[in-house]
Amino acid sequence: MLKKLIKKKNYINMDQLSDPLGDRVMKDVKPPIHRPLSHELLFPEDCNGKPSYKALKVHFQREGRLNKADVIQIIDMVSSIFRAEENLLFLQDPVTIVGDIHGQLYDMLKMFEIGGNPENTKYLFLGDYVDRGIFSMEVIMLLYAIKINFPQTFYMIRGNHECRQMTTYFNFRTECIYKFDSEIYDRIMESFDCIPISCLVNRKFLALHGGISPELRTVEDLTRLNRFIEPPKQGLYCDILWSDPVDTPDGRLPEGWRKNEVRGCSFYFGMDAMNNFLRRNDLISVIRAHEAQPDGFKMHRWNGNNEFPAVITIFSAPNYCDVYNNKGAIIKFDNNTLNIQQYNYNQHPYMLPNFMDVFTWSIPFIIAKVMDIFSTILRTPQGELIVIDEKLSKRFQELEDAIWEQKIGGNRGNKKSVEQIMKLFQALREGIQPSTIETGNYTQSKSPLNIQIRDKSELESTIEMFAQARALDMRNERQL
């Protein structure tokens, strides 16, 4: 009994950072946990070798980390489960269907409150668990832990972001290397290759991440795909991850299919192509994710308001990328009845861009102030500019490049005044102000939302409407 009480106490405390002097400025914000979750707490005796997803949830909620060996163990365990599953899953309701998550851990935790406890709720996730958000590692590890505990009631299918190409372009690879290393990234990518790609609910509703394909004649075509690979840039496997319904009220597309210029791959499908597919396969509707929606969902009622929608889009990442101002939504499917549950976003801990630490973040500010002092001290009595020779100028430039690994640009002469050097660092300092975070001041491969905005006021006015944010972000929705 004493042993259990000690365990419970450790489970609650989890080695959170202490405040011995009582001088923590934001006392209402709980301090983060500074040590990885111990193996004994993650894999307790009463879980029969399975990870405790409840302990993991609390630990991640308080910004905790895991040991690398435990992450590898979870990945290996869940990969074995995925490999045993078919390309096409078969589920009966009741089931809760979830769309894109995109690394938004705290919104996913809220979703579980609305959707139901995984212990007694069947779930189907439609992919895109990682990228764009800043807690993708925590999202995928928690989902994997739940899958290990409930392999017969908790199901996941692959999205277009569960691949090497997209996670390298966006921020998941960077996040993996920052929090662990490239080996963990590679192992997670290998686990993504094992995830099923489709699901039939009640044998009447086909669930995919993206949509249908000109090459998809029958649902049996999905069973013949080799899913254990990096998704190709064209063909059936590509299309079910990338295709979109045409965005018109009646779904009319004379040619049936159209190249998807926005995505840079795959197709748009219209009402005729969808109706033909549904008739051939004796289906009612296709349920998919893949596209952000203002209300978190969209009913594509191409056959009229009195008919069941041919396509249903569900998106479960509210306030997508922290700028879309959209709702999140899930589908509760029970007794052949669909109920949509909407929810707003949760606040999440603030993170510096690109997982930067506060010391690296502060260097440009410090240098700018030092250069300001330097300029004041060395200015001549006549107010003339002090000139720095080429060698010293080069040293400053190397320092700048070492901080950001990129050059500010512009023509540089052989000599620079102190004021010119100050302007360089002033630009660098302004480039990391919160008003410009995630707006194109960083390389595309690391920017969750690469939108070219000049200043904070322009950003605030630009993202007032969901459609405007989506239009600005559209280039990031392309296949590379």
C-alpha distance (Angstrom), angle and dihedral (degrees) to the residues before:
residue distance angle dihedral
M1 . . .
L2 3.81 . .
K3 3.80 89.8 .
K4 3.82 90.5 54.4
L5 3.81 92.1 49.4
I6 3.81 91.2 50.8
K7 3.80 89.8 49.5
K8 3.80 91.1 49.8
K9 3.80 91.2 50.4
N10 3.81 91.4 50.1
Y11 3.80 89.7 46.9
I12 3.81 90.3 55.7
N13 3.80 97.6 42.4
M14 3.81 98.1 37.9
D15 3.79 92.0 -179.1
Q16 3.79 97.8 -68.7
L17 3.78 118.0 -174.7
S18 3.79 111.6 -88.5
D19 3.80 128.0 -135.1
P20 3.84 102.7 -147.9
L21 3.82 95.3 167.6
G22 3.79 94.6 43.9
D23 3.80 90.9 -129.4
R24 3.79 98.9 121.8
V25 3.81 103.7 137.5
M26 3.81 99.1 -149.9
K27 3.78 100.3 44.5
D28 3.80 92.5 166.3
V29 3.82 89.6 63.0
K30 3.78 111.7 79.6
P31 3.80 112.3 -125.2
P32 3.80 115.0 -112.1
I33 3.78 122.9 -106.5
H34 3.78 107.8 -100.1
R35 3.80 100.8 -163.7
P36 3.81 129.9 60.3
L37 3.78 116.7 -103.0
S38 3.79 107.9 -90.3
H39 3.79 119.6 -113.2
E40 3.81 89.7 -120.6
L41 3.81 92.2 57.7
L42 3.80 94.4 41.6
F43 3.81 94.1 47.5
P44 3.83 103.9 29.2
E45 3.78 120.9 -177.8
D46 3.81 93.9 -111.7
C47 3.84 92.1 59.1
N48 3.82 93.6 66.5
G49 3.78 95.4 -127.1
K50 3.80 94.8 -44.0
P51 3.82 122.9 118.4
S52 3.79 116.7 -101.1
Y53 3.79 101.8 -116.9
K54 3.82 89.6 -171.7
A55 3.80 92.5 58.4
L56 3.79 88.8 44.0
K57 3.79 91.7 51.6
V58 3.82 93.1 52.5
H59 3.80 91.3 43.5
F60 3.81 94.1 51.2
Q61 3.79 91.8 43.0
R62 3.80 87.0 61.7
E63 3.81 93.8 46.7
G64 3.79 95.6 -101.7
R65 3.79 126.3 159.7
L66 3.80 135.8 -142.4
N67 3.76 133.7 -129.0
K68 3.78 113.8 -102.6
A69 3.80 93.4 -122.4
D70 3.81 90.8 55.6
V71 3.80 91.9 49.3
I72 3.80 90.0 52.4
Q73 3.80 90.6 49.0
I74 3.82 91.9 52.4
I75 3.82 91.9 47.2
D76 3.81 92.2 49.9
M77 3.81 92.3 48.0
V78 3.80 95.6 49.4
S79 3.81 93.3 42.8
S80 3.80 89.5 58.8
I81 3.81 89.7 53.2
F82 3.82 92.9 47.8
R83 3.81 92.5 49.2
A84 3.79 90.4 56.5
E85 3.82 92.0 54.9
E86 3.80 124.0 87.2
N87 3.80 126.7 -115.9
L88 3.80 88.2 -111.1
L89 3.80 116.4 46.0
F90 3.81 122.3 -156.2
L91 3.81 117.7 -146.5
Q92 3.78 135.6 171.7
D93 3.78 123.3 -151.3
P94 2.96 144.1 -75.1
V95 3.79 89.4 80.0
T96 3.80 135.7 139.4
I97 3.81 113.4 -136.7
V98 3.81 119.1 -153.1
G99 3.81 128.7 -166.3
D100 3.81 131.9 -158.0
I101 3.83 117.6 -18.5
H102 3.83 101.0 176.2
G103 3.78 99.5 -169.9
Q104 3.82 94.7 -54.7
L105 3.80 96.5 138.8
Y106 3.79 98.8 170.4
D107 3.80 92.0 49.9
M108 3.80 89.6 49.2
L109 3.80 90.1 53.6
K110 3.80 88.8 53.3
M111 3.79 88.9 48.4
F112 3.81 90.2 56.9
E113 3.81 89.2 53.4
I114 3.80 89.2 55.8
G115 3.78 98.6 35.7
G116 3.78 97.2 46.2
N117 3.78 140.8 -104.5
P118 3.83 111.2 -56.6
E119 3.80 87.7 -133.3
N120 3.80 90.6 72.9
T121 3.82 104.0 13.4
K122 3.79 127.2 81.4
Y123 3.81 112.4 -136.2
L124 3.79 135.5 -164.8
F125 3.81 117.0 -170.9
L126 3.82 117.4 -162.7
G127 3.82 99.7 -152.3
D128 3.81 140.3 -102.6
Y129 3.78 95.9 105.2
V130 3.82 95.3 154.8
D131 3.84 142.4 44.7
R132 3.80 131.6 51.4
G133 3.82 93.6 43.5
I134 3.81 122.8 75.3
F135 3.80 100.4 -127.8
S136 3.79 100.3 58.2
M137 3.80 93.4 128.2
E138 3.79 91.1 54.3
V139 3.81 92.0 45.9
I140 3.79 95.2 51.9
M141 3.81 94.7 42.8
L142 3.81 92.2 50.3
L143 3.81 92.0 47.3
Y144 3.80 90.4 47.9
A145 3.81 91.3 50.1
I146 3.81 91.4 51.2
K147 3.81 90.7 46.9
I148 3.81 90.5 53.6
N149 3.80 90.8 51.5
F150 3.81 95.9 45.1
P151 3.82 108.2 25.6
Q152 3.83 93.2 156.8
T153 3.80 97.7 50.2
F154 3.81 105.1 29.1
Y155 3.80 115.8 69.7
M156 3.79 135.0 178.1
I157 3.79 132.1 -172.0
R158 3.78 128.0 -165.8
G159 3.80 125.5 -94.6
N160 3.79 130.6 -161.5
H161 3.82 90.8 -99.0
E162 3.80 92.9 58.7
C163 3.79 91.3 87.1
R164 3.79 139.4 88.5
Q165 3.78 95.9 -112.6
M166 3.80 97.2 56.8
T167 3.81 97.3 37.5
T168 3.80 89.9 53.0
Y169 3.80 93.2 49.4
F170 3.79 92.9 46.0
N171 3.79 126.9 39.2
F172 3.80 109.1 -82.0
R173 3.80 95.4 90.5
T174 3.81 90.0 47.8
E175 3.80 89.6 49.0
C176 3.82 92.6 50.3
I177 3.79 92.8 50.5
Y178 3.81 92.0 45.0
K179 3.80 94.3 49.9
F180 3.82 96.7 34.3
D181 3.81 126.7 -17.2
S182 3.80 144.0 -82.6
E183 3.81 92.1 -79.5
I184 3.81 90.6 64.1
Y185 3.80 89.9 48.0
D186 3.81 91.7 51.7
R187 3.79 92.2 48.1
I188 3.80 92.1 50.4
M189 3.80 90.1 49.7
E190 3.80 89.2 52.8
S191 3.80 89.3 51.1
F192 3.83 89.4 51.7
D193 3.81 88.3 56.9
C194 3.81 88.1 61.5
I195 3.82 98.7 52.2
P196 3.84 116.3 110.6
I197 3.80 116.7 -109.8
S198 3.81 107.4 -146.8
C199 3.79 145.6 15.0
L200 3.81 138.8 -155.4
V201 3.80 113.8 -145.6
N202 3.81 114.1 -158.3
R203 3.83 84.9 -16.7
K204 3.81 86.7 -85.4
F205 3.82 104.5 78.0
L206 3.79 121.9 58.4
A207 3.82 113.8 -152.8
L208 3.81 118.2 -157.9
H209 3.77 133.8 154.6
G210 3.80 97.7 -123.2
G211 3.79 115.2 5.8
I212 3.77 147.4 -97.3
S213 3.80 129.2 -37.8
P214 3.82 137.4 -144.1
E215 3.81 84.5 -118.7
L216 3.81 93.2 54.1
R217 3.79 105.7 92.7
T218 3.80 99.1 153.2
V219 3.79 133.8 7.8
E220 3.81 87.3 -112.2
D221 3.82 87.5 70.9
L222 3.80 86.6 71.4
T223 3.79 91.6 59.4
R224 3.82 91.5 58.7
L225 3.81 96.4 56.4
N226 3.79 120.7 106.4
R227 3.79 98.8 -128.6
F228 3.81 96.3 174.6
I229 3.80 93.3 91.5
E230 3.79 141.5 74.2
P231 3.82 104.0 -78.6
P232 3.83 111.3 -100.8
K233 3.80 124.9 -123.0
Q234 3.79 94.2 -113.9
G235 3.77 141.1 17.5
L236 3.79 134.9 55.6
Y237 3.82 96.5 -43.7
C238 3.80 90.6 50.8
D239 3.80 93.8 46.6
I240 3.81 97.9 52.5
L241 3.82 87.8 55.4
W242 3.81 99.0 39.7
S243 3.83 113.9 25.6
D244 3.82 122.9 108.6
P245 3.81 136.1 -160.0
V246 3.79 112.9 -109.8
D247 3.80 109.3 -96.3
T248 3.80 100.4 -124.8
P249 3.83 129.0 111.3
D250 3.81 94.6 -119.6
G251 3.80 97.7 34.1
R252 3.78 91.6 -131.0
L253 3.78 114.6 164.7
P254 3.82 110.5 162.2
E255 3.78 94.0 -155.3
G256 3.83 92.3 45.8
W257 3.81 91.6 -131.2
R258 3.79 133.6 42.2
K259 3.77 132.4 -173.0
N260 3.79 110.5 -97.3
E261 3.80 101.8 -124.2
V262 3.81 92.8 174.3
R263 3.81 93.3 58.4
G264 3.78 94.6 37.6
C265 3.81 88.9 -132.2
S266 3.80 142.8 47.2
F267 3.82 124.2 22.6
Y268 3.76 149.4 -75.2
F269 3.79 111.5 -120.4
G270 3.80 124.2 -154.6
M271 3.79 139.2 -158.4
D272 3.81 96.5 -80.6
A273 3.81 94.7 49.7
M274 3.80 91.1 46.7
N275 3.80 95.8 45.9
N276 3.81 91.2 49.1
F277 3.80 90.5 51.0
L278 3.81 93.0 47.9
R279 3.82 92.2 49.2
R280 3.80 93.8 47.8
N281 3.80 91.2 52.5
D282 3.81 99.4 35.3
L283 3.81 91.0 -120.3
I284 3.79 131.5 148.5
S285 3.80 102.0 -151.8
V286 3.80 148.0 -17.8
I287 3.81 116.8 -118.8
R288 3.80 114.2 -157.8
A289 3.81 143.2 157.3
H290 3.83 125.7 -160.3
E291 3.83 100.1 108.4
A292 3.80 128.8 77.5
Q293 3.80 112.5 -124.4
P294 3.83 128.0 -163.4
D295 3.82 91.5 -129.6
G296 3.80 95.3 34.1
F297 3.80 91.9 -107.2
K298 3.78 142.5 44.3
M299 3.80 131.0 -156.0
H300 3.81 108.8 -149.6
R301 3.83 97.5 -151.5
W302 3.78 96.7 -178.5
N303 3.81 93.0 151.2
G304 3.80 94.9 54.2
N305 3.78 134.6 -79.3
N306 3.79 92.6 -81.2
E307 3.80 93.3 60.0
F308 3.78 127.5 74.9
P309 3.83 109.7 -96.6
A310 3.80 112.4 -94.3
V311 3.81 89.9 -145.1
I312 3.80 131.4 25.4
T313 3.81 120.2 -166.0
I314 3.81 118.0 -160.0
F315 3.82 124.4 -172.0
S316 3.81 120.6 -177.3
A317 3.82 103.8 -176.0
P318 3.85 107.4 94.3
N319 3.80 118.2 -155.4
Y320 3.79 87.7 12.8
C321 3.82 112.8 -141.7
D322 3.83 87.3 -0.3
V323 3.82 90.5 -80.4
Y324 3.81 111.2 66.7
N325 3.83 96.8 78.9
N326 3.80 89.4 -150.5
K327 3.78 127.8 143.3
G328 3.77 123.9 -115.4
A329 3.78 121.3 -128.7
I330 3.79 142.9 -174.8
I331 3.80 133.1 -166.6
K332 3.79 120.2 -122.7
F333 3.77 105.9 -159.2
D334 3.81 115.2 -167.0
N335 3.80 131.7 154.3
N336 3.82 90.5 -7.9
T337 3.81 89.1 -56.5
L338 3.80 122.3 122.4
N339 3.80 119.2 -147.4
I340 3.79 120.7 -177.1
Q341 3.81 117.1 -145.7
Q342 3.82 115.9 -164.9
Y343 3.79 129.1 -164.9
N344 3.79 140.4 174.9
Y345 3.77 127.2 -122.4
N346 3.79 126.1 -82.4
Q347 3.77 123.6 -132.3
H348 3.79 112.8 -105.5
P349 3.82 132.8 -163.2
Y350 3.78 114.1 -81.7
M351 3.78 115.9 -106.8
L352 3.78 128.4 -170.7
P353 3.82 114.6 -119.3
N354 3.79 117.8 -80.8
F355 3.83 90.8 7.7
M356 3.80 90.6 -72.1
D357 3.80 119.1 174.3
V358 3.79 119.9 -126.1
F359 3.81 94.1 -110.7
T360 3.80 93.9 56.3
W361 3.79 89.2 42.8
S362 3.83 92.1 53.9
I363 3.83 98.2 47.9
P364 3.84 96.1 86.9
F365 3.82 90.5 50.0
I366 3.80 91.5 51.3
I367 3.81 93.5 46.3
A368 3.79 91.5 49.5
K369 3.82 91.0 53.6
V370 3.80 92.8 45.6
M371 3.79 90.4 50.6
D372 3.80 89.4 49.5
I373 3.82 89.8 55.1
F374 3.81 90.3 43.0
S375 3.80 91.0 53.9
T376 3.81 93.5 48.5
I377 3.81 93.5 49.7
L378 3.80 96.6 46.3
R379 3.78 100.0 40.3
T380 3.82 110.2 118.4
P381 3.81 120.5 -116.4
Q382 3.80 88.2 -108.4
G383 3.81 89.9 56.7
E384 3.80 93.5 -113.2
L385 3.80 119.3 157.1
I386 3.77 117.4 -100.7
V387 3.81 109.6 -127.8
I388 3.80 122.8 -143.0
D389 3.78 116.9 -148.7
E390 3.78 123.6 -121.7
K391 3.82 95.2 -98.3
L392 3.81 94.8 54.2
S393 3.77 91.3 41.7
K394 3.79 88.7 54.3
R395 3.81 90.6 52.0
F396 3.80 90.7 53.7
Q397 3.77 90.0 48.4
E398 3.80 91.8 50.7
L399 3.80 89.1 51.8
E400 3.77 91.2 50.8
D401 3.81 92.5 47.9
A402 3.79 91.8 47.2
I403 3.79 89.9 56.5
W404 3.77 97.9 49.6
E405 3.82 102.9 14.3
Q406 3.74 89.6 -133.8
K407 3.81 137.4 79.7
I408 3.76 125.6 -113.0
G409 3.81 90.7 -138.7
G410 3.76 133.4 -142.4
N411 3.80 130.4 114.5
R412 3.74 114.1 -60.4
G413 3.74 121.0 -160.7
N414 3.78 127.0 -152.6
K415 3.78 91.4 -91.5
K416 3.79 134.3 36.8
S417 3.76 131.8 -165.7
V418 3.78 119.1 -126.6
E419 3.80 87.2 -112.2
Q420 3.80 90.6 56.6
I421 3.79 91.1 51.7
M422 3.81 88.6 48.2
K423 3.78 90.3 53.5
L424 3.78 90.1 53.4
F425 3.78 91.8 54.2
Q426 3.80 91.2 40.8
A427 3.80 88.2 57.4
L428 3.77 89.9 46.8
R429 3.80 91.3 49.4
E430 3.80 93.3 48.2
G431 3.77 89.1 48.1
I432 3.80 91.6 69.4
Q433 3.78 99.1 45.3
P434 3.82 111.7 125.3
S435 3.80 90.1 -113.2
T436 3.79 90.9 68.4
I437 3.78 101.1 37.5
E438 3.81 111.9 131.1
T439 3.78 94.0 4.0
G440 3.75 103.0 112.1
N441 3.80 102.1 -74.2
Y442 3.79 89.1 114.3
T443 3.76 132.8 56.7
Q444 3.78 116.1 -74.4
S445 3.78 93.0 -118.4
K446 3.79 90.5 63.7
S447 3.78 104.0 34.2
P448 3.81 114.2 99.8
L449 3.79 89.2 -160.2
N450 3.79 112.9 19.6
I451 3.80 101.9 -163.8
Q452 3.79 120.8 151.7
I453 3.81 104.3 -129.9
R454 3.77 123.3 158.9
D455 3.80 101.8 -149.9
K456 3.79 144.9 -8.8
S457 3.80 96.3 -92.1
E458 3.78 90.9 53.4
L459 3.80 90.5 48.1
E460 3.81 92.5 51.1
S461 3.79 92.5 49.4
T462 3.80 92.6 44.3
I463 3.80 98.1 54.5
E464 3.79 97.1 47.9
M465 3.77 89.9 102.2
F466 3.78 124.7 51.0
A467 3.79 91.1 -140.0
Q468 3.79 92.2 56.0
A469 3.80 93.0 50.6
R470 3.78 90.3 47.3
A471 3.80 92.3 49.3
L472 3.79 91.6 50.8
D473 3.79 90.9 48.1
M474 3.80 96.0 44.6
R475 3.80 95.5 100.3
N476 3.80 88.8 60.7
E477 3.81 90.0 59.0
R478 3.80 92.1 67.6
Q479 3.76 128.5 105.8
L480 3.80 108.9 -114.5
